[in-house]
Amino acid sequence: MKPPSMNFILSYKISLTVVILFLSASFGFSQTEKPNIIYILSDDQSWTDYGFTGHPHIETPRIDQLAAEGLTFTRGYVTAPLCSPSLASIITGLYPYQHGITGNDPEFIFEKPRYQTDWQEARSRLYKDYLDEFQKHPTVPQLLQKLGYVSFQSGKWWGGHWKEGGFTDGMTHGDPTRGGRHGDEGLKIGREGMDPIFDFMDQAIADQDPFFIWYAPFLPHSPHTPPDSLLQKYLPKAPTEAVAAYWAMCEWLDITVGQLLDKVEEEGLTDNTLVVFVTDNGWIQDPDRPNRYAPGSKQDPQDMGIRTPIIYKWPGKISPRMDTENLTSSIDMAVTTLAAVGMEPLPDMQGINVLDTKALSKRKQIYSMDFSHDMAAVDQPEQTLENRIIISGTWKLIDPGTANADNQEVLLYDILEDPMETENLADERPKVVKKLLADLDKWWSAEAGSKQ
């Protein structure tokens, strides 16, 4: 057999290169790149509460700029309307029923007030079962470490010490005798400056290591204690001081986001950094009670509890676009991040790579779950299931669970025509209800307790 000619070999190489370039263009990235990755995680903020989403008073110029420069999905959702399960999904790419963290705290009777040291220690002992289950599943920083990434945890974190989340560095110690529950020392980030992150970045740059940053500041989360200059700015515009304080906190978050992005720019890293923005769950400020949320937001299945803009920015790799149609979820963040560095998603991950236009166009539905604040049993999430949620095209269905004893009414909304969910159409559209309930059962049946 004659060996292939040089012309054939050259033609083959050119064809292979064209195929590789085509695949890279189709999926929005090069498989050989090792971009730095930054997750920016707002804490307790409704999808309406940004300048670019149309709020008439809240000013968020740096997040607005990020949205303009990135691929921004306005129909984004989180997996749960509560921070701990929501954040656990973001870092694992799994739904709460998969990773075991369905609430913030274990359910137990304790005679003394919550959050005191004795309660914290008792909680920590009971929480170990949930933490053990969670740690069976690799996190994004753990997976990235295989490619030589260093990683930094800051802000909200429920997973014990930062090492237990697979980070190579961080702020949260998780010690219950020192207030360890949901972030402890990490909650200082943003509110008390950005130096811990900047110091980490400086070291990573000096060592020429690609890095992953988890920036989950306690902002605009209560206590709503903004700088006085911001509070004074919003007092004349807001109906009450409680609302003004919350609005000011949203801008304070925005300022810190700007500080972080400015650091990236100053170090010349903007073009090789993937920035992802999302909020963990929604919030409607109670106008009469400072630091308190109103019904229909946090801990509730309404859009004001689970909807969020989701932004992906990577200059030169992701074309800026405001996507107001496609459905996306925080469950996609892990898969998209892994794809950006050339890694395959793990088998249990249910998200998609949102930079894959074919996968995005094929998606018809996304899901969310609403559980009680306190968890009853790590192996029986259905015990505290309050609602399953499915969004399919223009429809959103909320199906009550066993823990929602006070209300077993199925809710159906035309979420595009009725974004504030004021008119339940379940009785008018029984066929739609039947189909969406069947689709929910195919995804996760609480009776079966696992994915079908």
KAVEN-V672820 format. One record per helix or strand of 2 or more residues. SS is the DSSP state (hx for helix, st for strand). FROM is the first residue (numbers start at 1). TO is the last residue. If there is no record, write none. Layout:
ss = <SS	SS>
from = <FROM	FROM>
to = <TO	TO>
//
This chain:
ss = <hx	st	hx	st	hx	hx	st	hx	hx	st	hx	st	hx	hx	hx	st	hx	hx	hx	st	hx	st	st	st	hx	hx	st	st	hx	st	st	st	hx	st	st>
from = <6	36	61	71	83	96	105	117	140	150	162	169	176	184	195	211	228	241	270	273	303	307	321	328	332	357	365	374	381	385	395	411	430	444	450>
to = <27	42	69	77	92	99	106	134	145	155	165	170	178	188	207	216	235	266	272	279	306	313	323	329	340	362	371	375	384	392	400	414	443	445	451>
//
